[in-house]
Amino acid sequence: MTGTTLDYHSDSISLRVVEALADETNTDAHELEPLYNAVDPEALDQLFQPDSTADISVEFEYDGLLVGVRSDGTVTVDGTVHDSR
């Protein structure tokens, strides 16, 4: 039996956002307020599918920080680029 293993660093934009927030705030990701307090992580993941060709960008505030996500996989926190595909 074969299965598919997800690479969460390339498959889940919501987890990359959490990692960027943890990096920006010098906080362990497990100690952050849940992302769903600011944005629906499942909806974010649905918008930013790895195989999508749509040109999308989303901005939202998380604990006083401006988070941006672009369809090329770029994640910014207060203007600092933290991740891209």
PyMOL commands that set and color helices and strands:
alter all, ss='L'
color gray80, all
select helices_A, chain A and resi 8-11+13-25+29-31+35-37+41-47
alter helices_A, ss='H'
color red, helices_A
select strands_A, chain A and resi 57-62+65-70+75-77+80-83
alter strands_A, ss='S'
color yellow, strands_A
deselect
rebuild
show_as cartoon
